[in-house]
Amino acid sequence: MNESRTPAWLLLHGVPLTPAVWAPLVQRLPAAFAADAIMPTMIATESSPDVQAGLAGELVRRHRQDARRLHVVGHSFGGQVALEFALQAPASVASLTLLCTRDTPFPAFARLAETVRNSPIDPSQSIQRWFNTAEIEANGPAVRYARATLERADRTQWSAALTAISRFDCSERTGQITAPTTVIAADRDPVSSVSAMGEMADRIVDARMSVLADAGHMSPFSDPERLADLLLASARRA
């Protein structure tokens, strides 16, 4: 592997979001970095706890012929795929950034998955959990994007991803990650809580953690310039 080439960015989104969530961020990265941003679509088509590992395996196979190392960034469900990618292809990872995610199960999502699968979607419930009050009232681009995405989400795929999150557990393997890792938590995120993410960070040898104040699960995307600064700082550690 030629490590002299500038690493590319692998940006893995949550569900039921799309790669478009990264667009405002990529616009704020230096041109050389933005040109090398890889933003695959994360779709769960089954409900097993191995969904995240399977998606990571596909990405590893896809990247096998590419000599570049990667700054891997994952948010929420995408963060769990990022964890699995770092475990499956450690030599390919220049740095790892885990944004509002966890390496342990969240069983309550099993019930939410059933609701999503069988009932009409009320986007306002997710919006209330994902953003703080000021962000919702401002109705900025991130909030509008999230609401529109929720309204047209594929309920079967969303339900499958929620079920997979409810069962996902790589905590006994997380300590094998050797890449410089940045863990970014939101203090108002009830799922990827500060305590759960802190415990995950403690399991990683070279991890640093920061906590965003008055922030919800999607709040980082409300300020893409600040998020870009955080990711560039993470990449500099490599």
N, C-alpha and C positions, 0 to 999 in steps of 0.2 A: 504493500500500500504506500502510495506517494503522499507523505504527510506534509510536503512543502507547499502543496496547493492550498489556497484559502478554503477553509471549511464551508460547506453549504449549510443552509438552515432547513430543518425539517420541522414544520409547524403542524401540530395535531390538534384538531378542534374537538370540542365536546359535542354532546347530542342533546336535542335534535338540531344542532347548529350545522353550518356548512363551512367550507374553506373561506367563504366570503368574510367571515368574522375577522380574519387576519389582514384584510386588505388595507384598512387605515393604518395598521401597525407597519406593514411592509413599506408603505409610502414614506414612512419616517425613518427607515433604516438607510444607512449610507448606500449609494447606488450600487456599489460592488456587491454588497450583501443582499440587497433587494433582488438583484438579478438572479441570485442563486437560491431563492426561497422555494422550497418544495412544500406544497400544501395539498396532500391527498385527502380524499373524502373518506370519513370514518363512518361506516355503516355496519350495524349489528343485524345479522340475519337469523341469529339463533339466541337462545337464552342461557347457554352454558357458561360456567365461570371461566372457560378457556377462550371466550370470544376475543378478549384483549390480546392474549398470547397469539391467537391465530392471525389477527390483523397485523401484529408486530412481525410475525413470521413472513407474511406477504411482503411487507416493506423491506425486510432484510433480504429476501430473495430478489426483489426489484433493484436494490442498491448494490447487489453483489458485484456487478461489473463496473461500478463507479469508484474511482480511486480516492475520491474526496472523503474526508471525515465530516462529521455532521454536528452542528449545534442543534440538539434535539429539544424541542419545546412542546410540552403537552398541557392542555387545559382540561380539567374534569375527566370525562371518559378518555379523552385523548391523552391525559396525563398517565393513565393506567397503561395505555398502549405504549407510551414513551418509556415507562418503567420496564415493560417487557422487552422493548427494543434494546434498551441498555443492557439487559441481562442476556439477551440472545446474541448481540453483536457488540461486545464491549470495545473492541478495537476500532469500531467505526464511529464511536461517540467522542467528540472533542469536549463537549460540555452538555449538561443536562439541566433543564429548567422545568420544575414541576409547579404548575399554577393551579391552585384550588382543586387539588385532587387528593387521593388517599390510597394507601397500599393494603387496607383492611376492608372487610365487608361492611356494607351499610344496609342491614336487613330490612329497614323500613321501606326501602325502594321497591321491595317485592309487592307490597300493597299498592304503592303508587303505580307500578307497572300494570297491575290489573285494572286500575281506574283509567289509565291512559288508553288501554286496549279496548275497554268496553263502554266508555262514556265520552260525551262531547268535551272538548278541551276548553278550559277557561284560561286563556293566556295570562290574565291578571294575577293569578296565584303564583305562577312562576316568576313573573316580573317583580312581584313584591319580594320574593325570596332572593332574586338575582341582583337587584339594585337597591341603593339607599333612597330615602325619600326625596332628597334634592335632585338626584339623577332622574327619578321618575317624573317629577314635576317639570324638569327642564325638557324632558322628552327629546333628548339628543339623538344623534345617529345610532349609537349603540342600542339604546332602548327601542327605537323604531325598528331597527334590524331584528332584534330579539323578538319583538311582538309579531312582526310579519312572518318570521321563521316558525314560531310556535303555531301560528294560525294555519300554516300549510304543511305542517310536519306529517310525515308518514307515521301513523299511530302504531302500526305493527313493528316497525323498525325501532321506534322510540321505546316502546314497551320492552322489546328484546334487550336494548341497551341498559335500561333501568334494572331489569332482572339480572343482567350480567354484573352490573355494579353492585347489586345487593349481595352477590356471592363472591366477588373478586377478592382474592387474598394472596398476595405475594410477599407478605411481611417476613416470612422465614427465609426468603431469598434476597430481600432488599439489601441486606448487608454485603452482598457480593458485588454491588455496584461500585466501580472504582473511578468513574469520571467525576471531575469537579461538578458539584451539583448545587443548584440554587433552588430553595423551596420558598415559594411566595404564597402566603396565606392571607385571607380576608377575614377581618375580625368579626364580621356579621354573617359569615357563611355557616349555617347550621349543619351542613353535610360534611364538607371538607373543613372541619373545625380547626381552630388553632391548636388544640390539644392533639387531635389526630395527626395533623401535619407535623407537629413538633416531635411526636413519637417516631414518625417516619423519618424525619431528618436525623434523629439520633441514631437510627439504624444504618445510616450511610456514612462511611468513613470521612469523606471529603465533602460534607454538606454545610451550607450556610443558609440560615432562614431569616426572612423578613416578613413582617406583618403589616398589611395595609390597614390604616385606621378608617373607621366608618365606611367600610367597604363590604359589598355583597359578592356573591359568587361570580357575577359578570362585571362588577365595577371596574376591574382593570381595563376593560375594553372601552370604558367611557373616557379614558384619558390615554389615548394611544401614544402620545409623545412620552409620557412618563413610563408607560410600559416598554416602549422602545429603549429608553435609557436603562431600565432594569435588565432587559435582555442583553443589551450590549455590555453591561457591567458583568453579567454572567459569562458572556463569551470571552471577555478579556481574561478571565481566570484560567482559560485554557492556553 
